[in-house]
Amino acid sequence: MVEEARPLDALNRARNKRVIVELKNGKQFVGNLKAFDIHINIVLENAEEQEGGETKRKLGVVFLRGDTIILISPE
């Protein structure tokens, strides 16, 4: 079976899983990837803002604009 290599396919595989999202301003968020669109705007549930690997604050549901994101990775 050949796996697709398109970015949106990778995000589809990460749906409902914990991901780390890093923004251009250096902030990091960890949460369950619930939804995204073609602009890579994403919705995280049970999201936490992290700093230096430590939880800075718990946020719940967050919406992150795709044009602010530099990295999305499985936790």
C-alpha positions in Angstrom: 0.0 0.0 0.0 1.4 3.4 -1.0 0.8 6.2 1.5 0.0 9.6 0.2 2.6 12.3 0.8 0.4 15.4 0.7 0.5 17.7 3.7 -3.3 17.5 4.3 -3.1 13.7 4.3 -0.5 13.9 7.1 -2.9 16.2 9.0 -5.8 13.7 8.4 -3.8 10.9 10.0 -3.1 13.2 13.0 -6.8 14.0 13.5 -8.0 13.2 17.0 -4.4 12.7 18.2 -2.2 14.8 20.4 0.0 17.3 18.4 2.5 20.0 19.2 2.0 23.2 17.3 4.7 25.9 17.2 3.9 29.4 16.1 6.0 32.1 14.4 6.1 34.0 17.7 7.7 31.1 19.5 4.6 29.9 21.4 3.9 26.2 21.6 0.5 24.6 22.0 -0.3 20.9 22.7 -3.7 19.4 22.2 -5.9 17.0 20.3 -6.2 18.0 16.6 -10.0 18.2 16.0 -10.3 20.1 12.7 -8.4 21.9 10.0 -9.0 23.5 6.6 -7.0 24.1 3.4 -5.4 27.2 5.0 -4.1 25.0 7.8 -6.2 26.9 10.3 -6.6 24.3 13.1 -8.8 23.6 16.1 -7.2 21.9 19.1 -9.2 20.5 22.0 -7.8 20.1 25.6 -5.1 22.6 24.5 -2.3 23.8 26.7 0.2 26.5 26.1 3.7 25.2 26.8 7.0 27.0 27.6 10.2 25.0 27.9 8.3 21.7 27.9 6.2 22.8 30.9 2.5 23.6 30.8 2.1 27.4 31.2 -1.7 27.4 31.1 -4.7 25.2 30.1 -6.9 26.7 27.4 -9.5 24.1 26.4 -10.6 24.6 22.8 -8.4 26.9 20.7 -8.4 28.1 17.1 -4.9 28.7 15.5 -4.6 30.6 12.3 -2.6 28.7 9.6 -0.5 31.7 8.6 0.9 31.8 12.2 2.0 28.2 12.3 5.5 27.0 11.5 5.3 23.4 12.8 2.8 20.7 13.6 4.1 17.5 15.0 2.8 14.4 16.7 3.4 14.7 20.5 
